Amino acid sequence: MADIYTPPPDTSYLLTESFYSPADGGDVWAVAFSTGSGSFVTAALTLIITFIFLTIWDIIAVTALLSVRDNPSRRREAAMVTMSNANDPLFACSQMANYVRCIIFKHRSDPPSSSLKEGEAAPDGEKAAGSWDTAYGVIFCLVAFVVFGGSTALGVVGPSLVDIGTTAPVRPSQARYPDVVPNAPAMSLARFGLLAPAAMRALGSVEAAEVTLRSRVNIIQDMTTLGTDPGSGESIYGLRYTYSLSGVELGLRYGADLSLAVSGSCQTEYGWAVKSGNLSDDADVYHLWNRESARVLVPIGDRDIRYAPRASFQPHPDMDGRQGPNYEFAVVVSSARRTSITQGSDPWYATEPRKTPDSRFNATHWMKRYRPVLSCKQQDTWTHRGQPLNSIRDLVKAPGLRLAAAIVKVLELAFTTPVVLNLGNASGDSALRSRTTSPNGVIDAKESTMYADMERLLLAAFVASRSTFTDAAMFPSFGQYPNIFAAGTADPEPGAAGFVVSSPGIQTFSLAGLIILPLLLVFLMLVRAVLGLVIKLKLKSAVPRGDDAASPTKWARPYSLAAPSLLRAIYEGRSGEGRDDWHCEDPVAMPGTSSSGLTLCKTRHCKAHFKAPEECPATCPLSEAFTAMKPEQKKQAEECPRCTGHLPSKKPKVEDKSGASLVAKDAASANS
């Protein structure tokens, strides 16, 4: 919709407002930000995607714990501990892969049941359990890998899927396009001046991005198939070109309904030169299409030839007001007698020796007279919803038209005549590439070609066509000149908001994507919350009442297999009874309690042993209860650091200098 050379100003479009951005599959509900704000939106999307996958993994981990039957094997419990404590799917994947490796290559089956006699094979049930343990590890290893890969990939490319381009809705008050005022030469001149900057931007875009644009415009040069002109004996050259545009590229809302296909051809025409009688020393004369009414002069006076070549684009006389898709025009080059520093053989730049060298660069060549006119035919094929139109003027009558009337009128004014013809006349002296390389009228004929000049103009015509509505947002204030989008009033027409503009300073996001991703995260968090609530309710119903014995339940696994619960179980020992210093409802122990440490044995690949704490009673006795305890229970309580503060104090025995204990001395004194 717009090219890199000159983007529209910031005041010409609206940001942070919802709109429908044109797309091939239909308009997309979107919102536009500046590139600075867009970077924050991208970062927020990355965080949301990350949290989505973390929540998904949390749900998967809980599901993995609850999917196992009661009384699982020790192998399965080891895998369940991994799933319970692996908040990162990559860590879970690596640990589950190691789990599977150990089962397959190191421990192919669980130790046989204690009830089996020596040499007796394990029952089929135990073998099946081992196979299911392996399957459990493989399944959740693959699931963890998929979640990790999806999180990593979508965290990078996910925001780009929501980023749909660099378009924004035009500000209606800034939409302008000059209307045509009939029978008003002064207004026509003013309109020409208003359109000229757009032509310069199109030519500048070609210079800046010719390689990119060249892939969109197909231009074929005919060098040898057109024969020789019988009158002059010179070879006939030509070219053919095609390009296409869609309404989406034009930036039109509902642009997917509209498309344009352009095809044209040109060839050199020598027969229109009028050489009868003595050749005039003032000008070369042409009768275009052999019509005297279409007379064109190429001045060759001394003052005229001091300027570099230029071209004029002339429409066929019968094309005025014609509504058909075929259009004829001629390109007349004014290069005769222009000075060159080198010899040239191109049809427009063929040279001959000068009688006297030009003082500028001591040039000894100039172009021959009566350079051929380029006769061109172009066909514009418009299609609306798959139905071809006779011309752009028939668009207003197309069935099912959803384009605003102001948009249709702009299309009629911009495309009734070939864009390359309008562009060539609007660009003036800058139309030919050869002139842009000449600072003072002297050119290099060897490096100048008709094909290079026309290629540049055709690429610029493609750019100008695609930028028609972008240019409409870049016109200055018209003053009293009529504006199609205003219709003679201060308020813009409804169609003024019917197109978008593109700029590198814009970042556009799909509004549906911006809404769906946070909603998906909220939904997954609600699912996880409901799952947690179900687990709590199941646990509440599983708590024993009265003298009922507690039974194992899988609903406790998300809590019991967590790392703090497993560490608490180590401190509780084999008795499995609760302790005062670390209650089963608390995730952490009481302050001041001692810790055990990790130790390694002499086994080569030891994964460490956890040194259990000294055995302590389940409940520390009070002073009154201590005296009634058995000797072994008293010893256990005395050795427990946790119970020290609850036991009766003992007076230490202190020896005097004579060696007798102070306690014995006190007793003797009491007896006396």
C-alpha positions in Angstrom: 0.0 0.0 0.0 2.9 2.3 0.6 6.6 2.2 -0.3 9.6 3.0 1.9 10.6 6.2 0.2 8.2 8.7 1.9 5.8 7.4 4.6 2.7 9.4 5.4 2.9 11.8 8.4 1.8 10.7 11.8 -1.2 13.1 11.7 -2.7 11.4 8.8 -3.8 8.2 10.6 -5.4 7.1 13.8 -3.8 4.8 16.5 -5.3 2.7 19.3 -8.7 2.6 17.6 -10.3 -0.6 16.3 -10.8 -0.8 12.6 -11.0 -3.4 9.8 -7.7 -3.9 8.0 -7.9 -5.1 4.4 -6.8 -8.7 3.8 -7.0 -11.2 1.0 -9.3 -13.5 2.9 -11.5 -10.6 4.1 -11.1 -7.6 6.3 -9.6 -8.3 9.7 -10.6 -6.7 13.0 -7.5 -4.9 14.1 -5.9 -2.1 16.1 -2.8 -0.1 15.3 -0.1 1.1 17.6 3.1 3.1 17.1 6.2 0.9 16.8 7.3 2.0 20.3 4.0 1.0 21.9 3.8 -2.1 19.7 7.0 -3.5 21.2 5.4 -3.4 24.7 2.3 -5.2 23.2 4.7 -7.8 21.7 6.4 -8.3 25.1 3.0 -8.7 26.8 1.9 -11.3 24.3 5.1 -13.3 24.9 4.5 -13.3 28.6 0.9 -14.4 28.1 1.9 -17.3 25.8 4.6 -18.3 28.4 2.0 -18.4 31.2 -0.5 -20.3 29.0 2.0 -23.1 28.5 3.0 -23.1 32.2 -0.6 -23.5 33.1 -1.1 -26.2 30.6 1.9 -28.0 32.0 0.6 -27.7 35.5 -2.7 -29.3 34.4 -0.9 -32.1 32.7 1.3 -32.7 35.7 -1.7 -33.0 38.0 -3.5 -35.2 35.5 -0.4 -37.5 35.4 -0.6 -37.9 39.2 -4.3 -38.6 39.3 -4.3 -41.0 36.3 -2.4 -43.7 38.2 -4.4 -46.4 40.1 -4.1 -46.7 43.8 -1.1 -48.6 45.3 1.2 -48.0 42.4 4.6 -49.6 42.0 7.7 -47.9 43.4 8.8 -47.2 39.9 5.6 -45.4 39.1 5.8 -43.5 42.3 9.3 -42.3 41.4 8.0 -41.0 38.0 5.0 -39.4 39.8 7.4 -37.6 42.2 9.2 -36.2 39.1 6.0 -35.0 37.5 4.8 -33.5 40.8 8.0 -31.4 41.3 8.9 -30.6 37.7 7.6 -27.1 37.1 9.6 -26.9 33.9 8.6 -29.3 31.1 12.2 -29.4 29.9 13.3 -30.7 33.3 10.4 -33.2 33.3 11.4 -34.4 29.8 15.0 -35.0 30.8 14.1 -36.7 34.1 11.4 -38.9 32.5 13.8 -39.9 29.7 16.3 -40.9 32.4 13.6 -42.8 34.1 12.7 -44.8 30.9 16.4 -45.4 30.3 16.9 -47.0 33.7 13.9 -49.2 33.3 14.9 -50.4 29.8 18.7 -50.8 30.2 19.3 -51.2 34.0 16.3 -52.6 35.8 14.2 -54.6 33.4 11.7 -55.7 36.1 10.8 -55.0 39.7 12.3 -57.3 42.4 10.0 -60.4 42.6 7.4 -60.5 45.3 8.6 -61.6 48.7 6.1 -64.5 48.6 7.8 -66.1 45.6 10.2 -69.0 46.2 13.7 -68.9 44.9 13.9 -69.4 41.2 10.1 -68.9 40.7 9.2 -66.5 37.9 7.3 -63.3 38.7 3.6 -63.4 37.8 2.3 -61.9 34.6 0.7 -59.0 36.5 4.1 -57.8 37.8 5.5 -58.0 34.3 2.6 -56.1 32.9 3.0 -53.5 35.6 6.6 -53.0 34.5 5.5 -52.5 30.9 3.0 -49.9 32.0 5.6 -48.1 34.0 7.7 -47.8 30.9 4.7 -46.6 28.8 3.9 -44.0 31.5 7.5 -42.6 31.3 7.5 -42.5 27.5 4.1 -40.9 27.2 4.8 -38.1 29.6 8.4 -37.6 28.4 6.9 -37.0 24.9 4.2 -34.8 26.3 6.7 -32.7 28.2 8.8 -32.3 25.1 5.8 -31.2 23.1 4.9 -28.6 25.7 8.4 -27.3 26.0 8.8 -27.1 22.2 5.4 -25.4 21.8 6.2 -22.9 24.5 9.6 -22.1 23.0 8.4 -21.8 19.4 5.2 -19.9 20.1 6.9 -17.6 22.6 9.0 -16.4 19.6 6.7 -16.6 16.6 3.4 -16.3 18.5 3.4 -12.5 18.7 4.2 -12.3 15.0 1.1 -14.3 14.2 -1.0 -11.6 15.9 1.1 -8.9 14.2 -0.7 -8.5 10.8 1.1 -5.5 9.2 1.8 -1.8 9.3 -1.6 -0.3 8.5 -3.8 2.2 10.3 -7.1 3.8 9.5 -6.8 7.2 7.8 -7.9 10.2 9.7 -11.0 11.3 7.8 -10.2 15.0 8.1 -6.8 14.4 6.3 -8.2 12.5 3.3 -7.9 14.6 0.2 -8.0 14.0 -3.5 -8.4 16.8 -6.1 -11.5 16.7 -8.2 -11.7 17.7 -11.8 -13.2 21.1 -12.7 -14.4 21.1 -16.3 -13.8 24.1 -18.6 -11.4 25.7 -16.1 -7.9 25.8 -17.4 -6.6 27.6 -14.3 -8.1 24.9 -12.0 -6.6 22.2 -14.3 -3.2 23.7 -13.8 -3.7 23.8 -10.1 -4.7 20.1 -10.1 -1.6 19.3 -12.1 0.5 20.9 -9.4 -1.2 19.1 -6.6 -0.6 15.7 -8.2 3.1 16.4 -9.2 4.6 15.6 -5.7 3.0 12.1 -5.8 4.7 11.5 -9.1 8.0 12.5 -7.7 7.5 10.2 -4.7 6.8 7.3 -7.0 9.9 7.9 -9.0 11.9 8.3 -5.8 10.6 4.9 -4.6 11.9 3.3 -7.8 15.4 4.6 -7.1 15.2 3.4 -3.5 13.7 0.0 -4.0 14.0 -1.0 -7.7 15.0 -4.6 -7.0 12.0 -5.2 -4.8 9.6 -3.6 -7.2 11.0 -5.4 -10.2 9.6 -8.7 -9.0 6.1 -7.2 -9.2 6.3 -5.8 -12.7 7.1 -8.1 -15.7 8.8 -6.2 -18.5 10.1 -8.0 -21.6 12.3 -6.3 -24.1 11.7 -7.3 -27.8 15.1 -6.9 -29.6 15.0 -9.0 -32.8 11.5 -10.1 -33.6 9.9 -6.9 -34.8 11.9 -6.5 -38.1 13.2 -3.4 -39.8 11.5 -0.1 -40.7 11.3 0.1 -44.5 11.6 3.9 -44.7 14.5 4.5 -42.4 16.2 1.0 -42.5 16.5 1.1 -38.7 15.5 -1.9 -36.5 12.2 -1.9 -34.8 12.4 -2.3 -31.0 9.7 -2.8 -28.5 8.7 -4.0 -25.0 5.8 -5.7 -23.3 4.8 -5.3 -19.7 2.3 -6.7 -17.2 1.5 -6.1 -13.5 -1.5 -6.6 -11.2 -2.9 -5.0 -8.1 -5.6 -5.9 -5.6 -7.9 -3.7 -3.7 -6.1 -4.9 -0.6 -2.9 -3.5 -1.9 -4.7 -0.2 -2.6 -5.6 -0.2 1.1 -9.4 -0.3 0.5 -11.8 -1.8 3.0 -13.6 -4.7 1.2 -10.5 -4.6 -1.1 -10.6 -8.3 -1.5 -13.6 -7.8 -3.9 -11.5 -5.7 -6.4 -8.5 -6.4 -8.6 -6.7 -4.8 -11.5 -4.6 -6.5 -14.2 -2.6 -4.2 -16.5 -1.0 -5.4 -19.7 0.6 -3.3 -22.4 3.1 -3.2 -25.3 5.1 -0.6 -27.0 7.2 -0.4 -30.2 9.2 2.1 -32.1 7.4 3.9 -34.9 9.5 5.7 -37.6 6.7 6.4 -40.0 5.2 9.3 -38.1 8.1 11.5 -38.8 7.4 14.2 -41.4 10.6 14.6 -43.5 9.1 15.9 -46.8 10.8 18.9 -48.4 13.9 20.4 -46.9 14.5 19.5 -43.3 13.8 22.4 -41.0 16.7 23.6 -38.7 14.2 24.6 -36.0 12.3 21.4 -35.2 11.6 17.8 -36.1 7.9 17.3 -37.0 5.8 14.3 -36.2 2.2 13.5 -37.1 1.2 11.0 -34.5 -0.9 8.1 -35.8 -0.4 9.8 -39.2 -2.9 12.5 -38.2 -2.0 16.1 -39.0 -4.2 17.1 -36.1 -1.9 15.2 -33.7 1.2 17.3 -34.7 4.1 17.3 -32.3 7.4 19.3 -32.6 10.8 18.5 -31.2 12.8 21.8 -31.1 16.4 21.6 -32.2 17.4 25.2 -32.0 20.8 26.2 -30.4 19.2 27.1 -27.1 16.9 24.0 -27.1 19.7 21.5 -27.6 21.6 22.8 -24.6 19.2 20.9 -22.4 19.2 17.1 -21.8 16.6 14.9 -23.4 13.0 14.9 -22.2 9.8 13.1 -23.2 6.2 13.9 -23.7 3.2 11.5 -23.4 0.4 12.0 -25.9 -3.0 10.2 -25.7 -4.6 9.0 -28.8 -7.1 11.6 -30.1 -9.9 9.0 -30.1 -9.3 8.1 -26.4 -10.8 11.3 -25.0 -14.0 10.2 -23.1 -13.6 6.6 -24.2 -14.8 4.1 -21.6 -13.3 0.9 -23.0 -10.4 -1.0 -21.3 -7.9 -0.5 -24.3 -6.0 2.7 -24.4 -3.4 4.0 -26.9 -0.8 6.7 -26.3 2.6 7.7 -27.7 5.9 8.7 -26.1 7.8 11.4 -28.0 11.4 11.8 -27.0 13.2 15.1 -27.5 16.8 13.9 -27.9 17.7 15.1 -31.4 20.9 17.1 -31.5 21.6 16.7 -27.8 25.3 16.4 -27.0 26.9 13.2 -25.9 30.4 12.4 -24.6 30.2 8.9 -26.1 28.7 7.1 -29.2 25.3 5.4 -28.9 23.2 3.1 -31.0 19.9 3.0 -29.0 16.8 4.0 -31.0 16.4 7.1 -28.8 20.1 7.9 -28.3 21.7 6.9 -31.7 24.6 9.4 -32.3 26.5 10.9 -35.2 29.7 13.1 -35.2 29.3 16.8 -34.6 30.7 19.2 -37.1 32.5 21.0 -34.3 33.1 19.7 -30.8 30.9 21.0 -27.9 32.9 23.2 -25.6 31.3 21.3 -22.7 33.5 18.3 -22.0 34.9 18.6 -25.6 32.0 16.3 -26.7 32.3 15.2 -30.3 28.9 13.5 -30.8 25.2 14.3 -30.7 22.0 12.4 -31.3 20.5 11.9 -34.7 17.4 13.7 -35.7 13.9 12.2 -36.0 14.3 9.7 -33.2 11.4 7.2 -33.3 8.2 7.7 -31.4 7.2 4.9 -29.0 3.7 3.8 -29.8 2.0 2.0 -26.9 -1.3 0.2 -26.2 -2.5 -0.7 -22.7 -5.3 -2.7 -21.4 -6.7 -2.3 -17.9 -8.9 -5.2 -16.7 -10.9 -4.6 -13.6 -12.6 -7.4 -11.8 -15.2 -7.1 -9.0 -16.1 -10.2 -7.1 -14.8 -12.3 -9.9 -16.8 -10.5 -12.6 -14.8 -8.5 -15.2 -15.8 -4.9 -15.8 -15.6 -3.1 -19.2 -13.8 -0.2 -17.5 -13.3 1.4 -14.1 -16.3 3.6 -14.8 -18.6 0.5 -14.7 -17.6 -0.1 -11.1 -20.3 2.1 -9.7 -22.9 -0.2 -11.3 -21.3 -3.4 -10.1 -23.7 -5.7 -8.1 -23.0 -6.0 -4.5 -20.6 -3.0 -4.4 -19.5 -2.2 -0.8 -17.1 0.6 -1.7 -18.1 4.2 -0.7 -19.1 6.6 -3.5 -16.1 8.8 -2.8 -13.7 5.8 -3.1 -15.2 4.9 -6.5 -14.8 8.4 -7.8 -11.1 8.5 -6.8 -10.6 5.2 -8.7 -12.3 6.7 -11.8 -10.1 9.8 -11.8 -6.9 7.9 -11.1 -7.3 5.0 -13.5 -9.5 6.2 -16.4 -6.3 6.9 -18.4 -3.1 4.8 -18.0 -1.2 5.7 -14.9 2.1 5.7 -16.8 0.8 8.4 -19.1 -0.2 10.7 -16.3 3.0 9.9 -14.4 5.2 10.7 -17.4 3.6 14.1 -18.0 3.5 15.0 -14.2 7.2 14.1 -13.7 8.2 16.6 -16.5 12.0 16.8 -17.0 12.5 13.9 -14.5 10.7 11.3 -16.6 13.8 10.0 -18.4 16.6 8.4 -16.5 19.2 9.9 -18.9 18.2 13.4 -17.9 18.7 12.6 -14.2 22.4 11.7 -14.8 23.1 15.0 -16.7 24.0 18.1 -14.7 24.3 20.4 -17.6 22.6 18.9 -20.6 25.4 16.7 -21.9 24.6 12.9 -21.5 26.4 9.6 -22.0 24.6 8.1 -24.9 26.3 4.7 -24.5 24.8 4.2 -21.1 21.3 5.6 -22.0 18.6 3.3 -23.4 15.0 3.6 -24.2 14.3 0.3 -22.3 15.9 1.7 -19.1 13.8 4.9 -19.3 10.6 3.0 -19.8 11.4 0.4 -17.2 11.8 3.2 -14.6 8.5 4.8 -15.7 6.6 1.5 -15.6 7.9 0.7 -12.1 6.9 4.1 -11.0 3.5 3.7 -12.5 3.0 0.5 -10.4 4.1 2.4 -7.3 1.8 5.3 -8.1 -1.1 3.0 -8.6 -0.5 1.1 -5.4 0.0 4.4 -3.5 -3.1 6.1 -4.8 -4.9 6.3 -1.4 -1.7 6.7 0.6 -1.1 9.8 -1.5 -4.6 10.9 -0.6 -3.5 11.1 3.0 -0.4 13.2 2.1 -1.9 16.1 0.1 -1.6 19.5 1.7 -4.6 21.6 2.4 -6.5 22.4 -0.9 -7.8 25.7 0.1 -10.6 26.5 -2.3 -9.9 23.6 -4.6 -12.7 21.0 -4.5 -11.9 17.9 -2.5 -13.6 14.6 -3.4 -13.6 13.5 0.3 -15.2 16.8 1.5 -17.8 17.4 -1.3 -17.7 21.2 -0.7 -18.3 21.0 3.0 -16.1 21.2 6.1 -17.2 17.7 7.2 -15.6 14.7 5.4 -17.6 12.3 3.3 -18.5 8.9 4.8 -16.1 7.3 2.3 -13.2 9.3 3.8 -12.7 6.5 6.3 -12.9 3.7 3.7 -9.2 3.1 3.3 -6.1 2.6 5.4 -2.5 3.8 5.0 0.8 2.0 5.7 3.9 3.3 7.4 7.0 1.9 8.9 6.1 3.7 12.1 2.9 1.6 12.6 2.5 -1.9 14.1 -0.9 -3.5 13.6 -2.3 -6.4 15.6 -5.3 -8.6 15.2 -7.7 -7.4 17.8 -9.3 -10.9 17.9 -5.8 -12.3 18.8 -5.3 -9.7 21.5 -8.6 -10.8 23.1 -8.4 -14.5 22.6 -4.9 -15.0 24.1 -5.7 -13.4 27.5 -9.1 -15.2 27.6 -7.4 -18.5 26.9 -5.0 -17.9 29.8 -7.9 -17.0 32.1 -9.8 -20.1 31.0 -6.9 -22.4 31.7 -6.3 -20.8 35.1 -10.0 -21.4 35.9 -9.6 -25.0 34.8 -6.7 -25.4 37.1 -8.5 -23.7 39.9 -11.5 -26.0 39.5 -9.2 -29.0 39.4 -7.6 -27.9 42.6 -11.1 -27.4 44.2 -12.1 -30.9 43.2 -9.0 -32.3 44.7 -9.6 -30.5 48.0 -13.2 -31.7 48.1 -12.1 -35.3 47.4 -9.5 -35.1 50.1 -12.1 -33.7 52.6 -14.4 -36.6 51.9 -11.5 -39.1 52.3 -10.5 -37.9 55.8 -11.3 -40.7 58.3 -14.0 -40.0 60.9 -14.2 -41.5 64.4 -12.2 -44.7 64.7 -12.1 -45.3 60.9 -8.6 -46.0 59.6 -7.1 -43.8 57.0 -6.9 -45.3 53.5 -4.6 -44.3 50.7 -6.1 -41.9 48.1 -4.8 -40.7 44.8 -6.3 -37.2 45.5 -3.6 -36.5 48.0 -0.8 -37.0 45.5 -0.6 -33.4 44.3 0.2 -32.5 48.0 1.9 -35.6 49.4 4.4 -36.0 46.5 5.5 -32.4 46.6 9.1 -31.9 47.8 8.3 -30.3 51.2 5.9 -33.1 52.0 8.4 -35.8 51.1 11.1 -34.1 53.3 8.6 -33.9 56.2 8.0 -37.6 55.7 11.7 -38.3 56.1 11.7 -36.5 59.5 8.6 -38.4 60.6 10.4 -41.7 60.0 8.8 -45.1 59.3 6.1 -44.5 61.9 4.3 -42.0 59.7 3.0 -40.1 62.8 2.8 -36.4 62.9 5.3 -34.3 64.8 5.0 -31.1 66.9 7.9 -29.4 65.1 6.5 -29.9 61.6 2.7 -30.3 61.4 1.3 -32.1 58.4 -0.7 -29.1 57.4 2.3 -26.8 57.3 4.6 -26.5 54.2 7.6 -25.6 56.4 9.0 -26.8 59.8 9.0 -24.9 63.1 12.0 -22.6 63.6 14.9 -23.9 65.6 14.6 -27.5 64.6 17.7 -29.4 63.5 18.4 -30.5 60.0 19.8 -33.6 58.5 22.3 -33.6 55.6 23.0 -35.2 52.3 25.7 -37.9 52.2 27.4 -39.9 49.5 28.3 -43.5 49.7 31.2 -45.3 47.9 29.0 -46.4 45.0 30.3 -44.9 41.8 27.1 -43.3 40.6 25.5 -42.6 44.0 22.7 -40.1 43.8 23.2 -39.2 47.5 21.5 -40.4 50.8 19.5 -38.3 53.1 20.8 -38.7 56.7 17.7 -39.1 58.8 17.5 -37.2 62.1 17.9 -38.9 65.5 14.8 -40.8 66.6 12.5 -38.7 68.8 9.2 -39.5 70.4 6.2 -38.5 68.4 5.2 -36.1 71.2 7.7 -34.7 73.8 6.6 -35.6 77.3 6.0 -33.1 80.1 7.8 -33.2 83.4 5.1 -35.2 85.2 4.9 -37.8 82.4 8.6 -38.2 82.1 8.9 -39.9 85.5 6.3 -42.5 84.5 8.1 -43.4 81.3 10.1 -46.6 80.7 13.9 -46.4 80.8 14.3 -46.7 77.1 11.6 -44.1 76.5 13.4 -41.7 78.9 16.7 -42.3 77.1 15.0 -41.5 73.7 13.5 -38.2 75.1 16.8 -37.2 76.8 18.7 -37.6 73.5 16.1 -35.7 71.5 17.2 -32.0 71.1 13.5 -31.1 70.6 12.4 -32.4 74.0 15.2 -30.8 76.1 13.1 -27.9 77.2 10.2 -30.1 78.4 12.3 -32.5 80.7 13.0 -32.1 84.4 16.3 -30.2 85.1 19.2 -32.1 86.5 21.8 -30.6 88.8 25.3 -31.3 87.5 27.8 -33.0 89.8 30.7 -30.6 90.7 33.8 -31.9 92.4 35.5 -29.9 95.2 39.2 -29.8 95.8 39.2 -32.8 98.1 37.6 -34.9 95.5 34.2 -35.4 97.2 31.2 -34.4 95.3 29.3 -31.3 96.4 26.1 -33.3 96.2 27.3 -35.8 98.7 28.5 -33.1 101.0 25.1 -31.4 101.0 23.5 -34.8 101.9 25.9 -35.3 104.9 25.1 -31.9 106.2 21.5 -32.5 106.0 21.8 -35.8 107.9 23.7 -34.1 110.7 
